[in-house]
């Protein structure tokens, strides 16, 4: 019996050591609060603001099968789009990586992070809307990321904060009507190489 107790105690100690020795995940270091939109208060996602722009635009957090809550934007107006936004504090002169899953049905999508002195932006469009882009081109050569209508894809953007300490992340349409969805958003400091 004492042998079994010693074995069990040894296994518990090893498990505790292995758990403590694991590196922090990107979720632990994520500067985006509620990046999966699962925390809601009275139907609104905690830590997120909605900039609706014009009548007919909608931003909400529906449940999608297999994903849970998502950030969803529908822009009915092509000049005053709706956005989801969140202010984020940064350290100066650091490299950061913004990552998320996104999808769209039509229009032009924008992912922007900015402040006075910093403006990083990426766009997304349906593949059919990019007729001048040969199929063999690398995505990094395109001004817009290609999307397939209604399908999720990974989006990543890296930037250096420079002297900026606070930025606004905005997600939504870019001067076009359409529907856009976002999930699993992370912003992490890129480790020194």
PyMOL commands that set and color helices and strands:
alter all, ss='L'
color gray80, all
select helices_A, chain A and resi 2-21+127-129+139-141
alter helices_A, ss='H'
color red, helices_A
select strands_A, chain A and resi 40-41+44-45+49-51+58-60+63-64+68-69+71-75+83-89+95-104+108-115+118-126+144-147+153-160+166-173+178-189
alter strands_A, ss='S'
color yellow, strands_A
deselect
rebuild
show_as cartoon
